[in-house]
Amino acid sequence: MKSLRGFGVTAIYIGVTIGATLWGSNFSDYMLLEDLGLDASAAGVALQKVSLGERFLLNMSALLTLGGLGGFLLALFLERKARNQS
């Protein structure tokens, strides 16, 4: 049970870290272009589009976070059930 809980916490951490890193990277790039007044340029428009790689990372981030949360909750439920049976 503890390994499932550890997996859940680790998966949540990795998923949130990937999502925050991806968001922070794109946000800072866009803010730099906006500060320079280039947000309507071709580079600004390109940054507003989500590439295939970014979509893959966002999906992996969401799956890891939700899967980790599910694993963590399942571990807590199984531990509580085992504690009540003994």
C-alpha positions as CSV (number, residue, x, y, z in Angstrom):
1,M,0.0,0.0,0.0
2,K,2.8,2.4,0.8
3,S,4.4,1.9,-2.6
4,L,1.1,2.8,-4.2
5,R,0.9,5.9,-2.1
6,G,4.5,6.8,-3.0
7,F,3.8,6.3,-6.7
8,G,0.7,8.5,-6.4
9,V,2.6,11.3,-4.7
10,T,5.5,11.0,-7.2
11,A,3.2,11.0,-10.2
12,I,1.3,14.1,-9.0
13,Y,4.6,15.9,-8.4
14,I,5.9,15.1,-11.8
15,G,2.7,15.9,-13.6
16,V,2.3,19.3,-11.9
17,T,6.0,20.1,-12.5
18,I,5.7,19.3,-16.2
19,G,2.6,21.4,-16.5
20,A,4.0,24.3,-14.6
21,T,7.2,24.3,-16.5
22,L,5.5,24.2,-19.8
23,W,3.1,27.0,-18.8
24,G,5.9,29.1,-17.3
25,S,8.1,28.8,-20.4
26,N,5.3,29.8,-22.9
27,F,4.0,32.5,-20.6
28,S,7.5,34.1,-20.2
29,D,8.2,33.9,-23.9
30,Y,4.9,35.6,-24.7
31,M,5.3,38.3,-22.0
32,L,8.7,39.1,-23.4
33,L,7.2,39.6,-26.9
34,E,4.4,41.7,-25.4
35,D,6.8,43.9,-23.5
36,L,8.7,44.5,-26.7
37,G,5.4,45.3,-28.5
38,L,5.7,42.3,-30.8
39,D,2.7,40.3,-29.6
40,A,0.9,40.8,-32.9
41,S,3.9,39.8,-34.9
42,A,4.4,36.3,-36.5
43,A,6.4,35.2,-33.4
44,G,3.6,36.3,-31.1
45,V,1.0,34.5,-33.2
46,A,3.1,31.4,-33.3
47,L,3.5,31.3,-29.5
48,Q,-0.3,31.5,-29.1
49,K,-0.7,28.2,-31.0
50,V,-0.2,24.9,-29.2
51,S,2.3,22.6,-31.0
52,L,2.0,18.9,-31.2
53,G,4.8,18.4,-28.7
54,E,3.3,20.8,-26.2
55,R,-0.1,19.1,-26.5
56,F,1.6,15.8,-25.8
57,L,3.3,17.2,-22.7
58,L,0.1,18.8,-21.5
59,N,-1.7,15.5,-21.9
60,M,1.1,13.6,-20.1
61,S,1.0,16.1,-17.4
62,A,-2.8,15.7,-16.9
63,L,-2.6,11.9,-17.1
64,L,0.2,11.8,-14.5
65,T,-1.5,14.2,-12.2
66,L,-4.9,12.5,-12.4
67,G,-3.4,9.0,-12.3
68,G,-1.3,9.9,-9.3
69,L,-4.3,11.3,-7.5
70,G,-6.3,8.2,-8.2
71,G,-3.4,6.0,-7.0
72,F,-3.0,8.0,-3.9
73,L,-6.7,7.9,-3.1
74,L,-6.9,4.2,-3.8
75,A,-3.9,3.6,-1.4
76,L,-5.6,5.6,1.3
77,F,-8.9,3.7,0.8
78,L,-7.2,0.3,0.9
79,E,-5.2,1.2,4.0
80,R,-8.3,2.3,5.8
81,K,-10.1,-0.8,4.7
82,A,-7.3,-3.0,6.0
83,R,-7.2,-1.1,9.3
84,N,-10.9,-1.6,9.8
85,Q,-10.7,-5.3,9.1
86,S,-8.1,-6.0,11.7
